[in-house]
């Protein structure tokens, strides 16, 4: 083979090599895209299953509370004092469920400083400015994981 003939074959070989490399890279790209799509679908399915599992776990913790409320209603004709005592026990049980779920009841007392991160001011009243006068609705959760702020009456300058 003469040198000009060899030079002519080299560009054709290079073109063939490049076409082969492009085809290989396209196949790898399609495979990666398909793998990513499968990963995305699997992750979404796993997240949904985890959510269902957690909802069932939380609901399971509430079943004893519901059972006790049913028993209290079945004994509604009993002595009012015993009904109140039973309701307090069920209320305590429900508070325990909330605490186990990571959202304990906040015990905000009148006189403590108002904190907009954990309190929701619903009204004002005379008193020591910037302090809580009354708790209208208790808050649940921790400072790091609040569920609901406490609805409070805040003292204002008289």
Buried (B, 14 or more C-beta within 10 A) or exposed (E): EEEEEEEEEEEEEEEEEEEEEEEEEEEEEEEEEEEEEEEEEEEEEEEEEEEEEEEEEEEEBBEBBEEBBEEBEEEEEEEEEEBEEBEEEBEEBBBBBBEEBEBBBBEBEBEEEBBEEBBBBEEEEEBBEEBBBBBEEBBBBEEEEBBBBBBBBBBBEE
